[in-house]
Amino acid sequence: MARTVSPLNARRLANFKANRRGFFSLWIFLALFIPTLFAEFIANDKPLLVKFEGSYFVPVVVDYAETTFGGDFPTSADYRDPFIAEKINKNGWMIWTPVRYSYDTINYELPVPAPAPPSAENWLGTDDQGRDVVARMIYGFRISVLFGLTLTILSSIIGIAAGAVQGYFGGMTDLLFQRFIEIWGGLPTLFLLIILASIVEPNFWWLLGLMLLFSWVGLVGVVRAEFLRARNFDYVKAAHALGVSNRVIMVKHILPNAMVATLTFLPFILNGSIVTLTSLDFLGFGLPAGSPSLGELLIQGKANLQAPWLGITAFMVLAVMLSLLVFVGEAVRDAFDPRKTFA
């Protein structure tokens, strides 16, 4: 049997759709983000499919040796090599990705010194190492959004749980938590990140864990305030009198009241996570050198003022991404706000 949407969720969905700016921003963002999840099938220096001497190969998934296609060496095949390309085209065919470069592929056949301007081969030009800007933009967009979403979800879970425990139980529990958060939140986060990044070579998960240590504090205050206010409501006292457990009261009865205030902050926490990663990459303390990063693209733009396409591309990608996420967040907040009604 098909599940019917409850009246509450139907109202939330109607409110979300009524915020047309947020509703259309969601579709635009999904249209930009979902393809990047399959970036290897959009921008790659390996073909999607190869037919050679009657056999089919999928280089984008499987790494084949050069000898498989009549080459001389048992190393990974370079499908951009004229010798290998001639062998394959003579005995079959290749289907390429729309962009024939990966984020780390260097174009050695540039007609001008790198960074090269936009052309039919490199749609948005190349950086100062001859790498395709479109490919690095696609991979950089994906890693920035995934990093921001993962950090926001994990930090929200920890922050909401900490704020709920503080506000609900109050007393000494609230006092101890507040003193700890005041000390923890007063630490110079950026300097600690820079110091630790200079000691250990960072990667995606290392940066995620390090930033999670400090980002969860952002939601504690607002959730704590909502739980302090709601724990004295009559229906909460009635639930206590009926023997309902604290966990059920916190999750089912008080937490929904804190949703609106929490969702107001989430878009800015998400954008802050993306901007922090970009800033660390820009300063040279983020992802490893050579990683597809919007911050690294900004460095390229700053260092190569004679190549304006680098800075403009990075700025436009960040501006569009952050704007869309804020608009979507506003629509989600309106959807969960019981005071919002749209005719």
N, C-alpha and C positions, 0 to 999 in steps of 0.2 A: 504494500500500500504506500502511496506517495505521502510524504510527511508534509503537513500543512504548517505554514509560518504562523507563529503565535502573534496575537495583536500587538504585543510590545515590540517584537522584532520587525513587524510590518511597519509600525510607526517610525522606528529607527531608520529603516530602509527608505521610507518616504522622505524623512527629514534629510537623509544623506543625498538623495536625488534632487531634492529641492535646492540644495546648495550647488547651483550649476557650475560655478567655478571649480569647486572641489571635485564634483562628479566627473567633469570632462578632464580635469587635471589627472585624475586617477587613470583614465583610459589612455591619455597621452603618455603618462609615466610607464604604464604597463607595456605600451607599444614600443617604448624605448628600452625598457629593462629586460623584458622576457627574451628578445633576440640575443642580448648579450650573454645570457646563460648558455647559449650555444655558440659562443664566439669562435670556437675552434672550427665550426662549420661555416663561418662567415668570413673570417680573416685567418688565413693559414698559408704557409709556404709549401704545403703538401696538397695534392689533388684529393677531391672527394672520392673519386672512383677512377680506376685505371683498368683498361682491358689490354692485355698483352699476350699475344700468341694464343688466343682463345680462352685465357684464364682471366678471372676478375680479381682485383686487389683493391683494398680500402686503406690507402696510406694515411688518411687522417686519423684512423683508429689504430692500425697496426704498423709497426716500424719494419720496413723491408730493407734487405741488403741491396747494394748496387748490383751485385752479381745476378739478382733475380731478374733484372731487366737487361742482361747482356753486358753489364759493366765489368770492370777489371778488378775491383777491390771489394772485399767483404765488409765494407763500411755502410753506414746508413745512406740510402739513396738521396741525392740532391736532385729533385725533380725540376729545378730551375736551371740546372747545368745543361747547356746546349747538347752535349754528347748523349746524356741520358734521355733528354726530351726527344732527340732525333730517333734514338733506338725505339722508344715507346710509340711515337707517332708513325714510325715505319711499319710496326707490327701490331698496331692497335690505336687507342685513343685515350685521352685524359679529360676528365670533367673537373674544372677548377672551382675553388670557392670564389665568391664575388670579389674579395680582396685577396690578392695573391701574396700577401705578406703576413707573417705572424708579428707579435709585438717586439720580438728580438731579431727579426730578419733584417739584414743590411742589404741595401740595394747598391751593388758594386758597379752598376752600369749607368750612374747618373751622368747626364750631359754637362752638369755644372757642379762646382764644389758644394758639399753639404754645409748648411741646410739648403735643400733644393726647394724652389717654389712649387705650388700646386701644378699638376700636369695630368695628362690622361693616365699615366702609370701610377702616380701618387696623387690621389685626389685632393688631399690637404697638405701636400708637400712632405718633406722629411725633416727630421731633427738634425742636430749637428753630427750625429754618428751615422746618418744615412738610413735610419729606421722610419718606416711608414707611420705618419701621424694618425691616420684613420684607424689602423690596427691598434696602436697604443691607446687611442681614445676609447675604442670599444672595450678592450680588456681593462683599462683603467676605470671606466664607468662601472663595470661589473664588480671589480674588487672593492671599490669605494662604497657602493650600495650594500653589498653583502656584509662588509665590515661594519657599516653603520647600523644595519638592521640587527645583526647578531649582537653587537654591543648594546644596543638599545633594549632588546628583549631581555638579555641576561641582567643588565643593570636595573631594569624596571622590576623584574621578579625579586631581586634582592632588596631594592629600595622600598618597594611596596610592602614586602614582608616585614622589614625592619620598622617602617613607619607604623604599620598596623599593630605590631607588638607594643611599640612605645605608647601609642595613643590609647589602645584598648586597656592595657593594664595600669598605665600611669604610675604614680608613686615613685618608689626607688628604682624600678625598672626604667621608667622614663628618664629619671635624673641621670642614671649611669650611662644610658644610651646617648643622652644629650652631651654629656661631658666628653664621651669618646668621639662623637661626631664633630664636636667643636675642635678637638685636637687633630683628628684625621683630616677634616676639611680645611684646616689651616696650613697643612703641609704645602710647600711649593711644588705643585704637581708637575709643571712643565720642566722645572730644573731637575726633579727626580727622574723624569722620563729621559731627559738629555743625558744625565749622568749614567743611568743604567744602560741606555742605548749605546753609549761609548764603551761600555765594558763588555757587553754581550751583543753579538750580531743579531739584530732583531729579525723576526719573520712575522707572518700574518698572525699566528696563534700566540706568539710571545707578546706582540703589541696588544692584541685583544685582551689577554689576561692582565697585562700591566695596567691598561686603561680601565679595565673593569674594577680594579682595586679602588679607584677614585671616583668613577662616574656614578656609582650607585647612590651616592649621598644626595644627588640632585632632587630625588623624589621623596626623600624621607620626610622633609618638613611639611609638605602639603598633605601627604597621606596622614601623618601624625595629627595635624590640625583637624582633619575631617573625622578621624576616629575619636579624638578628644571631645568633639562637639556631639557626635552621634551616639556615644556610649551612654549618655544620660537620657536618650529619647525613651518615651513610654513603651514603645513596642519592644525595645531592647530589654528594658526591665521586666516586661511581661514574659519575654522569652526566657530570661534567667529564672523567673519564678516557675515556669513550666518545666524546668530542668534541661533546657537545650544546652548543648555543649558550647564552650567558648569558640571552638574552631568553626562550628556551623554558624554561630552568630556573626563572627568576623567575616566569613566568606560570603554568606548568603544575605545577611541583613544590613551590615554596615559598609562593606566594600562597594556595593553598587552606588552608595551615596558619594563615595570618593572618586568614582569613575570620571566625572566631568572635569574636576580639578586636575586629576592625573593626566587625562587625555589632552588637556590644554598645554601641558609641558612637553608631552612626548615628541611633537614635531621638532621642537627646538633642541631636545636632547639628541634626536636622530641627526639633525643638521649639524649640531655641535660635534658629534662623533665623526662625521664625514670631514668636517673642516679641520678637526684636530689631526686626523690621519694625513690630510693634505698638507697641513702646516709642518708636521714632523718630516714628511717627505721633502718638503721645500727646504727645510733646515738641514737635511741630510741625516736625520736621525730616525727615519721611518723604515720602510721596507728596504730589503737589500738592493744594492745598486743594480740597475738594469731591469728591475721589476716594472710592469706597466702601472704607472701611477700618475694621477693628475697633478700631484705636487711636483713630480719630476718634470712634467711637461711645462709647468709654470717656471721652473728653474731654467729650462731651455729657452723660454720666451724672454726671461730677464737677461740671460747671457747672450742672446742673439737678437738684439733690437733691430738688426737689418732683416730679420725674418718675422714680420708681424703675425704671420699665420699661426705661429706656435702659441704666443700669448693669447691671441684672440680665440683660438680653439679651446684652450684650457679655461679661459674666463667664461665663454658661452656655455660650455658643458656644465661647469659648476653652477652658474647662475640659473640655467634652466632646471637642473636637477634639484637644487635647494628650493627654488620657488615652487615647483610642482609639489614637493613633499610638504611644504608649509600649507599650501592650499588644500591638499588631501587631508592633512591633520585637522584643519579647521572644520572641514565637512564631517569628519568622524566625531569631533567634539560636539558639533550640533546634533548629530544623530543620537548621541547618548544623553544629551541635556533634556530632562523632562520639561523644562520651562520653554523650550523651543517648539513652536507650533507653526507650521507653514500651511497657508490656505491652498 
